[in-house]
């Protein structure tokens, strides 16, 4: 390990405000004439970070260096188009899993993911499917009776039901 490695800053260990302040100081020094190589030595940041910050600054100015919520912004670069999301939501409400070729009478996140894969060729994790359904106001509900005790005519929409917030609190929740 060289002496230069000892001076490196691990940005992951800094709070977002500290990360932002360091980015501003580094880019301010570079804008005032310091070379990126000097900034690496003086501030203990990586050349890759400086290149990334330079691109962000060129694209969005000082705002590009600000700390924001990590990850994509809601609706940005989604895997499904709005039309596909609408078609999927309608299919989940209108059909049972067996009618769409995934078996059974109750919807699960795994079955919804299989339908998405079949219809649109896009894969989702179980968590990703649950997140989409929550955004639409749909939740998985526990059935009132076991499937083996259910009446011969299954319900039209399975256990996924729309939930609407009310003045007294959040929508209905499944028994835990």
Secondary structure as UniProt FT lines:
FT   HELIX           3..6
FT   HELIX           11..13
FT   HELIX           16..31
FT   TURN            32..33
FT   HELIX           36..43
FT   HELIX           47..60
FT   HELIX           61..65
FT   TURN            74..77
FT   HELIX           82..94
FT   HELIX           97..100
FT   HELIX           109..120
FT   HELIX           126..136
FT   STRAND          138..140
FT   HELIX           147..149
FT   TURN            158..159
FT   STRAND          160..162
FT   TURN            167..168
//
